Amino acid sequence: MPRTEHALGLERAIAALGLTVLIAAAVTAPADARAAAAQDWPPFVLVTGLLLVGLVAEQDGLFAAGGHALARVAPNGVALYAGTTVLIVTVTTLLNLDTSVTFLTPVLVYVARSRGEQQAPLIYACLLLSNAGSLLLPGSNLTNLIVLGHLHLSGGEFLRHMAAPALTAAAVTALVVGVCQHRELRTTLAPTDDPERPVLGVGLAAVAAVTVLVVALRAAALPVAVVGLIALLARWARPGAGSGVTPRTAARALGVPVLVGLFGLAVALGTLGRAWSGPAALLAHCDVWATAAVAAVSSVLVNNLPAASLLAARTPPHPFALLVGLNVGPNLFVTGSLAWVLWLRAARAVGGRPDIRRATVLGLVSTPLAIAAAVGVLVAEGMH
């Protein structure tokens, strides 16, 4: 996916800022910085592995096959949209929201074009549902893993706690986007062209492996990263199969400068949260509703990954409500999560027409409703 010089400059600036504040934190409070880094490195290693698996799966044609199957079988635009929401939440859950926006956005632009549909409902759903639908498994969002550092839950235990609020948040978000974009969900004919058959090999096996690892293990970061590297090497080793995957494309899929910058910011704010009692004192005076609101606002102000490190530097009193705000809150504005940047880049690379203002309006409508519904479910279940 080509990137403009402006985008490259922005990514380098994020990396430089992150490294600068990381060094400052290590120099001023080395013990707190080490503790923050110990809490923050597993999520970044995990997402690296998941993105590598996603890259191999994309090269094997798995995402394109899923999108084309939807385009062929959906009798109308509403059914296509419903199937798209299921696809987005599934990929987000199993392979992380960054994988979802990076690899599904181009597929959904293609799906819309192949049927003569408007792109808007599908591509806005991809962004907003990737954020809102990232509460089901620990690896679905880096913020889950940062907060989980205090909870010590396996993926299966986390799923049992978060399944109902996660599905509620995703359903509310999908409903709002669908209602707001209903005029563009037109009834059209399915495409008649036959796509290339997907390769049911390394990519599919890697997806299955990381799913089992994330659900079964409490510390899945390194095993998932190993699976990602093995899948990538296996892809390169197969004659003629690795032509679409080079070190450059792998680095671009990972977004290395942005990941480095966000890691530095997360460690710096985690260090601040350990040295300064302000964030912990604020959360101690918040109920579940206020906790979710504080998390949502913080995610927009400093990005949800550094916000998670700051707010979860000490054990939060309402960790699940905190996660609802950190995961769904980024839909409020482009600064909320890395997924926005990846989504814009992926859509524009294939001639899509993402509109930040339109996405923000949809986020401003859907986010408060989704957060309220998810927190309401948490309260009803007695899990805050």
C-alpha positions in Angstrom: 0.0 0.0 0.0 1.6 3.3 -1.1 2.1 6.0 1.5 2.6 9.7 0.9 5.6 11.6 2.2 3.2 13.4 4.6 2.1 10.0 6.1 5.7 8.8 6.4 6.7 12.0 8.1 3.9 11.7 10.5 4.8 8.1 11.4 8.4 9.1 11.9 7.4 12.0 14.1 5.3 9.6 16.3 8.3 7.2 16.6 10.6 10.1 17.5 8.2 11.4 20.1 7.7 8.0 21.6 11.4 7.3 21.8 12.1 10.7 23.4 9.5 10.4 26.2 10.6 6.7 26.7 14.2 7.8 27.3 13.0 10.7 29.6 11.0 8.2 31.6 13.8 5.8 31.9 16.2 8.5 33.1 13.9 10.2 35.6 12.2 7.1 37.1 14.0 4.0 36.0 12.2 1.6 38.4 8.8 2.8 37.4 9.8 2.8 33.7 10.9 -0.9 34.0 7.6 -1.8 35.6 5.6 0.0 32.9 7.7 -1.6 30.2 7.1 -5.0 31.7 3.3 -4.4 31.6 3.3 -3.0 28.1 5.6 -5.1 26.0 3.4 -8.3 25.8 0.5 -6.5 24.0 2.9 -5.0 21.4 4.6 -8.4 20.8 1.2 -10.1 20.5 -0.2 -7.6 18.0 3.0 -8.0 16.0 2.4 -11.8 15.8 -1.3 -11.3 14.9 -0.5 -8.8 12.2 2.0 -11.2 10.6 -0.6 -13.9 10.7 -3.1 -11.5 9.1 -0.6 -10.6 6.4 -0.1 -14.3 5.5 -3.8 -14.9 5.6 -4.4 -12.0 3.3 -1.8 -13.2 0.9 -3.4 -16.6 0.9 -6.7 -14.9 -0.2 -8.7 -15.8 2.8 -10.1 -12.3 3.4 -10.9 -11.7 -0.2 -12.6 -15.1 -0.4 -14.8 -14.2 2.6 -15.7 -10.8 1.1 -16.5 -12.3 -2.3 -18.6 -15.0 -0.8 -20.6 -12.3 1.0 -21.0 -10.4 -2.2 -22.3 -13.4 -4.0 -24.8 -14.8 -1.5 -26.2 -11.6 0.0 -29.6 -11.0 -1.7 -29.6 -7.2 -1.0 -27.6 -4.4 0.6 -29.0 -5.0 4.1 -28.0 -8.7 4.1 -24.6 -7.7 2.7 -24.2 -5.2 5.6 -25.3 -7.8 8.2 -22.8 -10.3 6.9 -20.1 -7.7 6.8 -20.6 -6.9 10.5 -20.2 -10.6 11.4 -17.0 -10.8 9.3 -15.5 -7.7 10.8 -16.2 -8.7 14.4 -14.9 -12.3 13.7 -11.6 -11.0 12.2 -11.2 -8.4 15.0 -11.8 -11.0 17.7 -9.4 -13.6 16.3 -6.7 -11.4 14.7 -6.9 -8.0 16.4 -8.6 -4.8 15.3 -5.5 -3.5 13.5 -5.5 -6.6 11.3 -9.2 -6.1 10.6 -8.9 -2.5 9.4 -5.7 -3.1 7.5 -6.8 -6.1 5.5 -10.6 -6.0 5.5 -11.0 -2.4 4.4 -9.6 -3.0 0.9 -11.7 -6.1 0.6 -14.9 -4.3 1.5 -14.2 -1.5 -1.0 -13.9 -4.2 -3.6 -17.1 -5.9 -2.5 -19.0 -2.7 -2.7 -17.7 -1.9 -6.2 -18.4 -5.4 -7.5 -22.0 -5.1 -6.6 -22.5 -1.5 -7.5 -23.0 -0.6 -3.8 -22.0 2.6 -2.1 -18.8 2.0 -0.1 -19.7 4.1 2.9 -21.8 1.7 5.0 -19.1 -1.1 4.7 -16.0 1.0 5.2 -17.4 3.0 8.2 -18.6 -0.2 9.7 -15.1 -1.7 9.3 -13.6 1.1 11.4 -16.2 1.6 14.1 -16.9 -2.1 14.5 -13.2 -3.0 14.7 -12.9 -0.7 17.7 -16.3 -1.5 19.3 -15.9 -5.2 18.6 -12.5 -5.6 20.2 -13.7 -6.7 23.6 -14.2 -10.4 23.2 -10.6 -11.8 23.5 -7.5 -10.4 25.1 -5.7 -10.2 21.8 -8.5 -8.3 20.1 -7.1 -5.0 21.4 -3.8 -4.1 23.0 -5.7 -2.2 25.7 -7.2 -5.5 26.9 -3.7 -6.9 27.5 -2.4 -3.8 29.3 -5.3 -3.9 31.7 -5.2 -7.7 32.0 -1.7 -7.3 33.5 -3.5 -6.8 36.8 -6.3 -9.5 36.3 -4.3 -12.6 35.3 -7.2 -14.0 33.3 -6.9 -16.6 30.5 -8.5 -15.8 27.2 -11.4 -18.1 28.0 -12.0 -16.5 31.4 -11.9 -13.1 29.8 -14.4 -14.2 27.2 -16.8 -15.3 29.8 -16.6 -11.9 31.5 -16.8 -9.8 28.4 -18.9 -11.7 25.9 -22.3 -10.1 26.6 -21.0 -6.4 26.9 -18.8 -6.9 23.9 -21.5 -8.2 21.6 -23.9 -5.5 22.9 -21.4 -2.8 22.1 -20.8 -4.2 18.6 -24.6 -4.7 18.0 -25.4 -1.1 19.0 -22.6 0.3 16.8 -23.6 -1.8 13.8 -27.3 -0.7 14.2 -26.4 3.0 14.4 -24.2 2.8 11.3 -26.8 0.8 9.4 -29.6 3.2 10.3 -27.6 6.3 9.5 -26.4 4.8 6.2 -29.7 3.0 5.3 -30.2 5.0 2.0 -26.9 3.6 0.7 -27.8 0.0 1.4 -29.3 -0.5 -2.0 -30.6 -3.8 -3.5 -28.3 -4.9 -6.3 -27.2 -8.0 -8.2 -24.4 -10.2 -6.9 -21.1 -10.2 -9.0 -20.7 -12.9 -11.6 -16.9 -12.9 -11.8 -15.1 -15.8 -10.2 -12.3 -14.9 -7.8 -9.0 -16.7 -7.4 -9.4 -19.7 -5.0 -7.9 -19.1 -1.6 -4.9 -21.1 -0.5 -6.0 -23.3 2.5 -2.6 -23.8 4.0 -0.2 -21.8 6.1 -2.5 -18.8 6.7 -5.5 -20.8 7.8 -3.4 -23.0 10.0 -1.8 -20.0 11.6 -5.2 -18.4 12.3 -6.4 -21.6 14.0 -3.2 -21.8 16.0 -3.3 -18.2 17.3 -7.0 -18.5 18.2 -6.3 -21.6 20.4 -3.2 -19.9 22.0 -5.1 -16.6 22.8 -8.0 -18.5 24.3 -6.1 -21.1 26.3 -3.0 -19.2 27.6 -2.7 -16.3 30.1 0.5 -15.2 28.5 0.1 -15.8 24.8 2.3 -12.9 23.4 5.5 -14.8 22.7 3.8 -18.0 21.4 1.6 -16.0 19.0 4.6 -14.0 17.8 6.5 -17.2 17.1 3.5 -18.5 15.1 3.5 -15.3 13.1 7.2 -15.5 12.3 6.9 -19.2 11.4 3.9 -18.5 9.1 5.8 -15.7 7.4 8.9 -17.8 6.9 6.8 -20.7 5.6 5.2 -18.3 3.1 8.6 -17.2 1.9 9.9 -20.8 1.7 7.1 -22.0 -0.6 8.2 -21.6 -4.3 6.4 -18.7 -6.0 4.2 -18.1 -2.9 6.2 -15.3 -1.2 6.3 -12.9 -4.1 3.7 -10.7 -2.5 5.3 -10.7 0.9 8.7 -9.0 1.3 10.4 -7.6 4.3 9.2 -4.1 3.2 5.5 -5.2 2.9 5.8 -7.0 6.3 7.2 -3.8 7.9 4.5 -1.7 6.3 1.8 -4.0 7.5 3.2 -3.8 11.0 3.4 -0.1 10.9 6.8 -0.3 12.8 7.4 3.4 13.4 3.9 4.0 14.8 4.1 0.8 17.0 7.5 2.0 18.3 6.1 5.5 19.0 3.0 4.2 20.8 5.1 1.8 22.9 7.3 4.7 24.0 4.3 6.8 24.9 2.6 3.9 26.7 5.7 3.3 28.8 6.1 7.0 29.6 2.5 7.4 30.7 2.7 4.1 32.6 5.7 5.5 34.4 3.8 8.7 35.2 0.9 6.7 36.5 3.2 4.9 38.9 5.0 8.0 40.1 1.9 10.2 40.4 -1.2 9.0 42.2 -3.6 11.4 40.3 -5.0 8.9 37.8 -5.5 6.2 40.4 -7.2 8.7 42.8 -9.5 9.8 40.0 -10.6 6.3 39.2 -11.0 5.5 42.9 -13.7 8.1 43.1 -15.5 7.0 39.9 -18.3 4.5 39.6 -18.5 2.2 36.6 -20.2 4.8 34.4 -17.7 7.5 35.2 -14.8 5.1 34.7 -16.0 4.3 31.2 -16.4 8.0 30.4 -13.0 8.9 31.8 -11.4 6.1 29.7 -13.2 7.2 26.5 -12.2 10.9 26.9 -8.6 9.9 27.8 -8.4 7.7 24.7 -9.2 10.6 22.5 -6.8 12.9 24.3 -3.7 10.7 24.2 -4.7 7.6 22.2 -6.2 4.5 23.8 -2.9 2.6 24.2 -1.0 5.2 26.2 -4.3 6.0 28.1 -4.6 2.3 29.1 -1.0 2.4 30.4 -1.7 5.5 32.4 -5.0 4.5 33.8 -4.0 0.9 34.5 -0.6 1.7 36.0 -2.1 0.7 39.3 -4.9 -1.8 39.7 -8.1 -0.1 38.5 -11.2 -0.6 40.7 -13.5 -1.2 37.7 -11.3 -2.8 35.0 -14.0 -4.1 32.7 -15.8 -0.7 32.6 -12.4 0.8 32.0 -11.9 -1.5 29.0 -15.3 -0.6 27.5 -14.3 3.1 27.5 -10.8 2.4 26.2 -12.0 0.2 23.3 -15.3 1.9 22.2 -14.3 5.4 23.1 -11.7 5.8 20.3 -14.7 5.9 17.8 -15.2 9.4 19.0 -12.3 10.9 17.0 -9.3 10.1 14.8 -6.8 10.5 17.7 -8.5 7.6 19.6 -6.7 4.6 18.2 -4.1 3.4 15.8 -6.9 1.7 13.9 -8.0 5.1 12.5 -4.6 5.7 10.9 -4.5 2.2 9.4 -8.1 2.4 8.1 -7.5 5.7 6.3 -4.3 4.4 4.8 -5.9 1.1 3.7 -9.0 2.7 2.2 -7.1 5.4 0.2 -4.6 2.9 -1.1 -7.4 1.2 -3.1 -9.2 4.3 -4.2 -11.7 4.3 -1.3 -13.2 7.6 -0.1 -13.1 7.6 3.7 -14.3 10.9 5.2 -13.0 11.6 8.7 -15.8 14.1 9.3 -18.5 11.6 8.4 -16.8 8.8 10.4 -16.6 11.2 13.4 -20.3 12.0 13.2 -21.1 8.4 13.2 -18.8 7.8 16.1 -20.3 10.7 18.1 -23.7 9.1 17.7 -22.8 5.5 18.2 -20.2 5.7 20.9 -22.2 7.0 23.9 -25.0 4.6 23.1 -22.6 1.6 22.7 -20.7 2.4 25.9 -23.9 2.9 27.9 -25.4 -0.4 26.6 -22.1 -2.3 27.4 -21.7 -0.8 30.8 -25.4 -1.5 31.5 -24.8 -5.2 30.7 -21.8 -5.2 33.0 -23.8 -3.7 35.8 -26.7 -6.2 35.3 -24.2 -9.1 35.4 -22.4 -7.7 38.4 -19.0 -7.6 36.7 -17.6 -4.1 36.7 
